[in-house]
């Protein structure tokens, strides 16, 4: 059966992710040999429109080819049944967790199907259905729209952006906004998520302000050959850390932190400072001894060479 585009109701287009590469290949095939497989529709008794259940990629490609009609097969029965059957029958591409979530949310919210019924129809547990529905509620709508348009990888969104939104919704929105039109891979999103999760507030701020620059520097660091520091570099790092910690503690003292501390805590701080000074003094004495020993060895070596 052939239908004109104005007869079609595109009610469920948003339940699928747009895959630009696949659609380019499909467009070429349709241009060369025409439509071979009809799209699936059901008749809406309320307004006489035909609701598209499956075949949105074909439909978009045919529009781009300026076709006037589209080949359809009209299934009997109700929309929810058609949605479930077509999704279960598909084997050509692996659907993402978010696509599963969108369909379950539609069936649950629009058609009132219970979690138990959805679990039975899709062959999963009620817990699985509940987790999928949670993805839809936790990921901001604006980000879901980007996933639907193919601007964000669906797998990466489900695996990394959802837990980030769960922990800090504004940070998730800020990160996606800063990424802009760059279509990052799931691996790249994973790098950013891990860095945010493990970083301090300065790292997080820099990452949110310029995630692409962070990714670039991260990859450059990974690609650079790793050179293990020698004993002198390690000791120098330790001494620099010691100086840095001392400067930070001095700055806090000058800011009057002791005036806000209870008497018992001030005593603990005093004891800790005495212990630290003893350790530093012990290290400094050892340093002087080692320096004298090394100097003696060098002097002996020079005398023997003469």
KAKA-V323660 format. One line per field, one symbol per residue. ss: DSSP state (2 for helix, 1 for strand, 0 for the rest). psi: psi as a letter, one per 40 degrees, with the letter a starting at -180 (. if undefined). burial: # if it has 9 or more other C-alpha atoms within 8 Angstrom, else .. Layout:
ss = ???
psi = ???
burial = ???
This chain:
ss = 011122211000222000022222222222222000001111100000011111022222222200001111111000222222222220000000222222222222200000222222220002222222222222002222222200000222222222222220222222222220000002222222222222002222222220222222222222200000002222222222222222222222220022220022222222222222222222222222222222222222222220
psi = hhiideehhfdfdeeihhgdddddddddddddeihdhiihiihhddeeihhhdifdddddddddefidiihihhiiaiddddddddddehedihiiddddddddddddddefhidddddddefiidddddddddddddhiddddddddeedhhddddddddddddddgdddddddddddbehgiiddddddddddddeiadddddddddgdddddddddddddhhhhhiiddddddddddddddddddddddddefddeeiiddddddddddddddddddddddddddddddddddddddddddd.
burial = ..##...##.....#.##....#..##.##.......#######....###########.###......####.#......###.#..........############....#.#..###...#.#.###.##.##.###..##.#############.#######..#.######.##....#.#.######.##..#...##.###.##..##..................#.................##...#........#........................................
